[in-house]
């Protein structure tokens, strides 16, 4: 299994040479959010689509 550090290095190495620090930070941010989302699903710490729609309806 790829470590978080290895994943970050892999993603950064695929960016173009002219990528800005903002580009790098955004990619790492997205990786972190996806990782946390997957972990939340494993821990059953998420809500169903129906629950989400209900919450959105009250906005």
Phi and psi restraints in degrees (range 20) as a CNS / XPLOR table:
assign (resid 1 and name C) (resid 2 and name N)
       (resid 2 and name CA) (resid 2 and name C) 1.0 -75.6 20.0 2
assign (resid 2 and name N) (resid 2 and name CA)
       (resid 2 and name C) (resid 3 and name N) 1.0 129.7 20.0 2
assign (resid 2 and name C) (resid 3 and name N)
       (resid 3 and name CA) (resid 3 and name C) 1.0 -74.1 20.0 2
assign (resid 3 and name N) (resid 3 and name CA)
       (resid 3 and name C) (resid 4 and name N) 1.0 164.2 20.0 2
assign (resid 3 and name C) (resid 4 and name N)
       (resid 4 and name CA) (resid 4 and name C) 1.0 -61.0 20.0 2
assign (resid 4 and name N) (resid 4 and name CA)
       (resid 4 and name C) (resid 5 and name N) 1.0 -40.3 20.0 2
assign (resid 4 and name C) (resid 5 and name N)
       (resid 5 and name CA) (resid 5 and name C) 1.0 -61.6 20.0 2
assign (resid 5 and name N) (resid 5 and name CA)
       (resid 5 and name C) (resid 6 and name N) 1.0 -45.9 20.0 2
assign (resid 5 and name C) (resid 6 and name N)
       (resid 6 and name CA) (resid 6 and name C) 1.0 -62.8 20.0 2
assign (resid 6 and name N) (resid 6 and name CA)
       (resid 6 and name C) (resid 7 and name N) 1.0 -40.6 20.0 2
assign (resid 6 and name C) (resid 7 and name N)
       (resid 7 and name CA) (resid 7 and name C) 1.0 -63.2 20.0 2
assign (resid 7 and name N) (resid 7 and name CA)
       (resid 7 and name C) (resid 8 and name N) 1.0 -42.5 20.0 2
assign (resid 7 and name C) (resid 8 and name N)
       (resid 8 and name CA) (resid 8 and name C) 1.0 -62.7 20.0 2
assign (resid 8 and name N) (resid 8 and name CA)
       (resid 8 and name C) (resid 9 and name N) 1.0 -45.2 20.0 2
assign (resid 8 and name C) (resid 9 and name N)
       (resid 9 and name CA) (resid 9 and name C) 1.0 -62.2 20.0 2
assign (resid 9 and name N) (resid 9 and name CA)
       (resid 9 and name C) (resid 10 and name N) 1.0 -42.0 20.0 2
assign (resid 9 and name C) (resid 10 and name N)
       (resid 10 and name CA) (resid 10 and name C) 1.0 -61.7 20.0 2
assign (resid 10 and name N) (resid 10 and name CA)
       (resid 10 and name C) (resid 11 and name N) 1.0 -45.9 20.0 2
assign (resid 10 and name C) (resid 11 and name N)
       (resid 11 and name CA) (resid 11 and name C) 1.0 -65.1 20.0 2
assign (resid 11 and name N) (resid 11 and name CA)
       (resid 11 and name C) (resid 12 and name N) 1.0 -45.6 20.0 2
assign (resid 11 and name C) (resid 12 and name N)
       (resid 12 and name CA) (resid 12 and name C) 1.0 -62.6 20.0 2
assign (resid 12 and name N) (resid 12 and name CA)
       (resid 12 and name C) (resid 13 and name N) 1.0 -39.1 20.0 2
assign (resid 12 and name C) (resid 13 and name N)
       (resid 13 and name CA) (resid 13 and name C) 1.0 -67.3 20.0 2
assign (resid 13 and name N) (resid 13 and name CA)
       (resid 13 and name C) (resid 14 and name N) 1.0 -20.6 20.0 2
assign (resid 13 and name C) (resid 14 and name N)
       (resid 14 and name CA) (resid 14 and name C) 1.0 -87.1 20.0 2
assign (resid 14 and name N) (resid 14 and name CA)
       (resid 14 and name C) (resid 15 and name N) 1.0 -11.3 20.0 2
assign (resid 14 and name C) (resid 15 and name N)
       (resid 15 and name CA) (resid 15 and name C) 1.0 -73.1 20.0 2
assign (resid 15 and name N) (resid 15 and name CA)
       (resid 15 and name C) (resid 16 and name N) 1.0 153.2 20.0 2
assign (resid 15 and name C) (resid 16 and name N)
       (resid 16 and name CA) (resid 16 and name C) 1.0 -66.2 20.0 2
assign (resid 16 and name N) (resid 16 and name CA)
       (resid 16 and name C) (resid 17 and name N) 1.0 157.8 20.0 2
assign (resid 16 and name C) (resid 17 and name N)
       (resid 17 and name CA) (resid 17 and name C) 1.0 -59.1 20.0 2
assign (resid 17 and name N) (resid 17 and name CA)
       (resid 17 and name C) (resid 18 and name N) 1.0 -26.5 20.0 2
assign (resid 17 and name C) (resid 18 and name N)
       (resid 18 and name CA) (resid 18 and name C) 1.0 -92.4 20.0 2
assign (resid 18 and name N) (resid 18 and name CA)
       (resid 18 and name C) (resid 19 and name N) 1.0 10.7 20.0 2
assign (resid 18 and name C) (resid 19 and name N)
       (resid 19 and name CA) (resid 19 and name C) 1.0 -61.7 20.0 2
assign (resid 19 and name N) (resid 19 and name CA)
       (resid 19 and name C) (resid 20 and name N) 1.0 139.8 20.0 2
assign (resid 19 and name C) (resid 20 and name N)
       (resid 20 and name CA) (resid 20 and name C) 1.0 -86.8 20.0 2
assign (resid 20 and name N) (resid 20 and name CA)
       (resid 20 and name C) (resid 21 and name N) 1.0 169.2 20.0 2
assign (resid 20 and name C) (resid 21 and name N)
       (resid 21 and name CA) (resid 21 and name C) 1.0 -62.4 20.0 2
assign (resid 21 and name N) (resid 21 and name CA)
       (resid 21 and name C) (resid 22 and name N) 1.0 -32.9 20.0 2
assign (resid 21 and name C) (resid 22 and name N)
       (resid 22 and name CA) (resid 22 and name C) 1.0 -65.1 20.0 2
assign (resid 22 and name N) (resid 22 and name CA)
       (resid 22 and name C) (resid 23 and name N) 1.0 -38.9 20.0 2
assign (resid 22 and name C) (resid 23 and name N)
       (resid 23 and name CA) (resid 23 and name C) 1.0 -61.2 20.0 2
assign (resid 23 and name N) (resid 23 and name CA)
       (resid 23 and name C) (resid 24 and name N) 1.0 -45.3 20.0 2
assign (resid 23 and name C) (resid 24 and name N)
       (resid 24 and name CA) (resid 24 and name C) 1.0 -64.5 20.0 2
assign (resid 24 and name N) (resid 24 and name CA)
       (resid 24 and name C) (resid 25 and name N) 1.0 -46.6 20.0 2
assign (resid 24 and name C) (resid 25 and name N)
       (resid 25 and name CA) (resid 25 and name C) 1.0 -63.5 20.0 2
assign (resid 25 and name N) (resid 25 and name CA)
       (resid 25 and name C) (resid 26 and name N) 1.0 -38.5 20.0 2
assign (resid 25 and name C) (resid 26 and name N)
       (resid 26 and name CA) (resid 26 and name C) 1.0 -63.9 20.0 2
assign (resid 26 and name N) (resid 26 and name CA)
       (resid 26 and name C) (resid 27 and name N) 1.0 -45.3 20.0 2
assign (resid 26 and name C) (resid 27 and name N)
       (resid 27 and name CA) (resid 27 and name C) 1.0 -61.0 20.0 2
assign (resid 27 and name N) (resid 27 and name CA)
       (resid 27 and name C) (resid 28 and name N) 1.0 -43.5 20.0 2
assign (resid 27 and name C) (resid 28 and name N)
       (resid 28 and name CA) (resid 28 and name C) 1.0 -66.6 20.0 2
assign (resid 28 and name N) (resid 28 and name CA)
       (resid 28 and name C) (resid 29 and name N) 1.0 -36.3 20.0 2
assign (resid 28 and name C) (resid 29 and name N)
       (resid 29 and name CA) (resid 29 and name C) 1.0 -61.0 20.0 2
assign (resid 29 and name N) (resid 29 and name CA)
       (resid 29 and name C) (resid 30 and name N) 1.0 -46.2 20.0 2
assign (resid 29 and name C) (resid 30 and name N)
       (resid 30 and name CA) (resid 30 and name C) 1.0 -63.2 20.0 2
assign (resid 30 and name N) (resid 30 and name CA)
       (resid 30 and name C) (resid 31 and name N) 1.0 -43.9 20.0 2
assign (resid 30 and name C) (resid 31 and name N)
       (resid 31 and name CA) (resid 31 and name C) 1.0 -58.1 20.0 2
assign (resid 31 and name N) (resid 31 and name CA)
       (resid 31 and name C) (resid 32 and name N) 1.0 -43.8 20.0 2
assign (resid 31 and name C) (resid 32 and name N)
       (resid 32 and name CA) (resid 32 and name C) 1.0 -63.8 20.0 2
assign (resid 32 and name N) (resid 32 and name CA)
       (resid 32 and name C) (resid 33 and name N) 1.0 -43.5 20.0 2
assign (resid 32 and name C) (resid 33 and name N)
       (resid 33 and name CA) (resid 33 and name C) 1.0 -65.6 20.0 2
assign (resid 33 and name N) (resid 33 and name CA)
       (resid 33 and name C) (resid 34 and name N) 1.0 -40.9 20.0 2
assign (resid 33 and name C) (resid 34 and name N)
       (resid 34 and name CA) (resid 34 and name C) 1.0 -64.8 20.0 2
assign (resid 34 and name N) (resid 34 and name CA)
       (resid 34 and name C) (resid 35 and name N) 1.0 -43.3 20.0 2
assign (resid 34 and name C) (resid 35 and name N)
       (resid 35 and name CA) (resid 35 and name C) 1.0 -60.8 20.0 2
assign (resid 35 and name N) (resid 35 and name CA)
       (resid 35 and name C) (resid 36 and name N) 1.0 -44.8 20.0 2
assign (resid 35 and name C) (resid 36 and name N)
       (resid 36 and name CA) (resid 36 and name C) 1.0 -65.8 20.0 2
assign (resid 36 and name N) (resid 36 and name CA)
       (resid 36 and name C) (resid 37 and name N) 1.0 -37.3 20.0 2
assign (resid 36 and name C) (resid 37 and name N)
       (resid 37 and name CA) (resid 37 and name C) 1.0 -64.4 20.0 2
assign (resid 37 and name N) (resid 37 and name CA)
       (resid 37 and name C) (resid 38 and name N) 1.0 -43.4 20.0 2
assign (resid 37 and name C) (resid 38 and name N)
       (resid 38 and name CA) (resid 38 and name C) 1.0 -63.5 20.0 2
assign (resid 38 and name N) (resid 38 and name CA)
       (resid 38 and name C) (resid 39 and name N) 1.0 -39.9 20.0 2
assign (resid 38 and name C) (resid 39 and name N)
       (resid 39 and name CA) (resid 39 and name C) 1.0 -65.8 20.0 2
assign (resid 39 and name N) (resid 39 and name CA)
       (resid 39 and name C) (resid 40 and name N) 1.0 -39.8 20.0 2
assign (resid 39 and name C) (resid 40 and name N)
       (resid 40 and name CA) (resid 40 and name C) 1.0 -62.7 20.0 2
assign (resid 40 and name N) (resid 40 and name CA)
       (resid 40 and name C) (resid 41 and name N) 1.0 -39.3 20.0 2
assign (resid 40 and name C) (resid 41 and name N)
       (resid 41 and name CA) (resid 41 and name C) 1.0 -64.0 20.0 2
assign (resid 41 and name N) (resid 41 and name CA)
       (resid 41 and name C) (resid 42 and name N) 1.0 -44.2 20.0 2
assign (resid 41 and name C) (resid 42 and name N)
       (resid 42 and name CA) (resid 42 and name C) 1.0 -60.3 20.0 2
assign (resid 42 and name N) (resid 42 and name CA)
       (resid 42 and name C) (resid 43 and name N) 1.0 -37.1 20.0 2
assign (resid 42 and name C) (resid 43 and name N)
       (resid 43 and name CA) (resid 43 and name C) 1.0 -84.9 20.0 2
assign (resid 43 and name N) (resid 43 and name CA)
       (resid 43 and name C) (resid 44 and name N) 1.0 1.6 20.0 2
assign (resid 43 and name C) (resid 44 and name N)
       (resid 44 and name CA) (resid 44 and name C) 1.0 57.9 20.0 2
assign (resid 44 and name N) (resid 44 and name CA)
       (resid 44 and name C) (resid 45 and name N) 1.0 36.5 20.0 2
assign (resid 44 and name C) (resid 45 and name N)
       (resid 45 and name CA) (resid 45 and name C) 1.0 -105.2 20.0 2
assign (resid 45 and name N) (resid 45 and name CA)
       (resid 45 and name C) (resid 46 and name N) 1.0 58.2 20.0 2
assign (resid 45 and name C) (resid 46 and name N)
       (resid 46 and name CA) (resid 46 and name C) 1.0 -145.6 20.0 2
assign (resid 46 and name N) (resid 46 and name CA)
       (resid 46 and name C) (resid 47 and name N) 1.0 172.7 20.0 2
assign (resid 46 and name C) (resid 47 and name N)
       (resid 47 and name CA) (resid 47 and name C) 1.0 -119.5 20.0 2
assign (resid 47 and name N) (resid 47 and name CA)
       (resid 47 and name C) (resid 48 and name N) 1.0 160.4 20.0 2
assign (resid 47 and name C) (resid 48 and name N)
       (resid 48 and name CA) (resid 48 and name C) 1.0 -79.2 20.0 2
assign (resid 48 and name N) (resid 48 and name CA)
       (resid 48 and name C) (resid 49 and name N) 1.0 166.2 20.0 2
assign (resid 48 and name C) (resid 49 and name N)
       (resid 49 and name CA) (resid 49 and name C) 1.0 -60.2 20.0 2
assign (resid 49 and name N) (resid 49 and name CA)
       (resid 49 and name C) (resid 50 and name N) 1.0 -40.0 20.0 2
assign (resid 49 and name C) (resid 50 and name N)
       (resid 50 and name CA) (resid 50 and name C) 1.0 -62.8 20.0 2
assign (resid 50 and name N) (resid 50 and name CA)
       (resid 50 and name C) (resid 51 and name N) 1.0 -42.2 20.0 2
assign (resid 50 and name C) (resid 51 and name N)
       (resid 51 and name CA) (resid 51 and name C) 1.0 -63.5 20.0 2
assign (resid 51 and name N) (resid 51 and name CA)
       (resid 51 and name C) (resid 52 and name N) 1.0 -40.6 20.0 2
assign (resid 51 and name C) (resid 52 and name N)
       (resid 52 and name CA) (resid 52 and name C) 1.0 -63.9 20.0 2
assign (resid 52 and name N) (resid 52 and name CA)
       (resid 52 and name C) (resid 53 and name N) 1.0 -44.2 20.0 2
assign (resid 52 and name C) (resid 53 and name N)
       (resid 53 and name CA) (resid 53 and name C) 1.0 -61.3 20.0 2
assign (resid 53 and name N) (resid 53 and name CA)
       (resid 53 and name C) (resid 54 and name N) 1.0 -39.6 20.0 2
assign (resid 53 and name C) (resid 54 and name N)
       (resid 54 and name CA) (resid 54 and name C) 1.0 -63.1 20.0 2
assign (resid 54 and name N) (resid 54 and name CA)
       (resid 54 and name C) (resid 55 and name N) 1.0 -42.1 20.0 2
assign (resid 54 and name C) (resid 55 and name N)
       (resid 55 and name CA) (resid 55 and name C) 1.0 -64.8 20.0 2
assign (resid 55 and name N) (resid 55 and name CA)
       (resid 55 and name C) (resid 56 and name N) 1.0 -42.3 20.0 2
assign (resid 55 and name C) (resid 56 and name N)
       (resid 56 and name CA) (resid 56 and name C) 1.0 -65.7 20.0 2
assign (resid 56 and name N) (resid 56 and name CA)
       (resid 56 and name C) (resid 57 and name N) 1.0 -32.0 20.0 2
assign (resid 56 and name C) (resid 57 and name N)
       (resid 57 and name CA) (resid 57 and name C) 1.0 -65.9 20.0 2
assign (resid 57 and name N) (resid 57 and name CA)
       (resid 57 and name C) (resid 58 and name N) 1.0 -23.3 20.0 2
assign (resid 57 and name C) (resid 58 and name N)
       (resid 58 and name CA) (resid 58 and name C) 1.0 -89.3 20.0 2
assign (resid 58 and name N) (resid 58 and name CA)
       (resid 58 and name C) (resid 59 and name N) 1.0 -1.0 20.0 2
